[in-house]
Amino acid sequence: MSAQTLYDKLWNSHVVQQDADGTALIYIDRQLVHEVTSPQAFEGLKLAHRKPWRTASMLATPDHNVPTTNRSGGIADPISRLQVETLDANCAEFGVVEFKMNDIRQGIVHVIGPEQGATLPGMTVVCGDSHTSTHGAFAALAHGIGTSEVEHVMATQCLVAKKSKAMLVKVEGALGHGVTAKDIALAVVGKIGTAGGTGYAIEFGGSAIRALSMEGRMTLCNMAIEAGARAGMVAADETTFTYIKGRPFAPQGENWDKAVAYWKTLHSDASAAFDAVVELDAATIRPQVTWGTSPEMVTSIDGRVPDPVSAPDAVKRGDWERALAYMGLTANTPISEIQIDKVFIGSCTNGRIEDMRAAAAVAKGKKIATNVKLAMVVPGSGLVKAQAEKEGLDKIFIEAGFEWRDPGCSMCLAMNDDRLEPGERCAATSNRNFEGRQGQGGRTHLVSPEMAAAAAIAGHFVDVSKL
Amino acid sequence: MRKFTLLDGLVVPLDRANVDTDAIIPKQFLKSIKRSGFGPNAFDEWRYLDHGEPGMDNSKRSPNPDFVLNQPRYQGAQVLLARENFGCGSSREHAPWALEDYGFRVIIAPSFADIFFNNCFKNGLLPIKLDADKVDALFNAVEANNGYKLKVDLEQQTITLPDGTVYKFDVDAHRKHCLLNGLDDIGLTLQHVDDIKAFEEKHRAAQPWLYA
């Protein structure tokens, strides 16, 4: 057999049936479920008198709507409450394992899957959420799907799909001090654009990627969708196996050895061909900050807000002008002079223990700036929260003036009460700076956890590589 | 799913790139557990001057007169003309639900985000990719001519302009078949039950830990 990419291997090992035009049925090993994109799918099953094909492949948790304070009092918003109760009822009716809102294992679906060992190398993973690409960090083929597809996978254990093209994003060298996986992700989106990966599955490779922890790889794959690629992935290696071993859903005993033997094959063959290759030099990546309303509108902490006059074409110029007006920014302003009102540390991009540790290390012994109205830290899961508290990180944050919250998606998309008011400017560790994303009229700047914590302390963006 | 065969529809131009699904249907409306009723809140933040929440009477809200969908000449539009990377971001199927409920049947753009593109076909909406120069020409034509309509024929895979010019477009065979016949995928896939079971047995033998 000719040399294969990791994507080829994952795809080929899941094809159930394929038509002449390339449309295939792909078998799905794991479906993660949350409250927002599943109710209509469960309803569809019921209306058609169907049952899920394999409930053991499903794992559910409420994350988008859950409050991050006073959780014992339940959900105040009746519409949000109904959506979460609907998930609870559907999971009970169909026998789906669910970590409910007050279970310590509850959290953001893309944090808990890996944390539980429910995401494994070689798997196909889907969820009605675009950030499902996160799970590709485990050498899995993972991507977001719509609700019709959620229902389709429930009913048939398969997805109708056509194979994407393969892109290799190769990052060689060592990252500088204070530069993180988030900065690689933003630099990649800045380089290829938010549509640069459309039609592709991206594999991240090179020495800088191999040096990343699993948390870092998840941050990177999480944002593959921000570059337009449904799936991002990283080859499996010892870092992967070490992370998985001993987790509740991970293989045990004899199965563990068999699994690891198979997982060791989950990398692109040395001579495998990609449809596109993008190369970055890790040493030149600087801490990134977005300035606009699309993740591709990004520069480094050394940069300035761009001038629309220098945009490459008329459509882009219009987009930049609109973005600057929405963001309340003037062309040529140094990024380090942008003052912020709020700080959000959390999300499926940066809500893991390593992110908490990195932000706490910057905040330790400091106080948030007087112009910062609210700085909140939202752990990605109940277990991340417990671990952080065991390490005393909660105290560091609270002493510095941050709020320490309960786990959920929170102000990444502001479906619960955590949101920006019109005109407020936020340093956020999440993944999208779209208009209105964190609240109508809110202004989002995407950064790493270190950069967000440093901005909270200074009241404006600062270069963490110099701290 | 509603069939799509032929359409002779009024075109509205939405002249910005990278329109994301958060803009198409803001998050507060995603709290619904239904598939229908999202049309009045399509593009909510651009379309109204006030802040929208679920359960509001949208007919009593103040429309933003500057937003293109609110202009009298585009009322009743069924074809949305858009720029590159339309539908990027969140996988929310509420976006095509909102566009379909608003009355759109066709979206024409130089490129679409993958998940959105895929979701459209599940909901009787036809997304058509056309070369950027053709899309540019259509933007100019729509703005210059009141009541500008396009004829879209899925069977023939053609768009016919008012001056008789015909543009061919690509659509993959499976999606075309489903859309022309109003077929949902689940029924079609379940015709392969034996294949799925056979695959599962083989897969279980090779990777037993997935089934432990």
Interface residues (C-beta under 8 A of the other chain):
Chain A: V16 Q17 D19 D21 G22 T23 L25 Y27 D29 V36 T37 P39 Q40 E43 A48 R50 W53 A56 H64 N65 D77 I79 S80 L82 Q83 T86 L120 G122 M123 G128 D129 S130 T132 H143 G144 I145 G146 T147 S148 E149 E151 H152 A155 T156 Q157 C158 V160 K162 S164 T194 A195 T198 G199 I225 G228 A229 R230 P251 Q252 N255 W256 K258 A259 Y262 S294 E296 V315 K316 G318 D319 R322 L413 A414 M415 R432 F434 E435 G436 R437 Q440
Chain B: D15 R16 A17 N18 D20 D22 A23 P26 K27 Q28 L30 K31 S32 I33 K34 R35 E45 H51 P54 G55 R83 E84 N85 C88 G89 S90 S91 R92 E93 P96 S111 F112 A113 D114 I115 N118 N119 K122 N123 D172 A173 H174 D184 D185 I186 T189 L190 H192 D195 I196 F199 E200 H203 A206 Q207 P208 W209 L210 Y211 A212
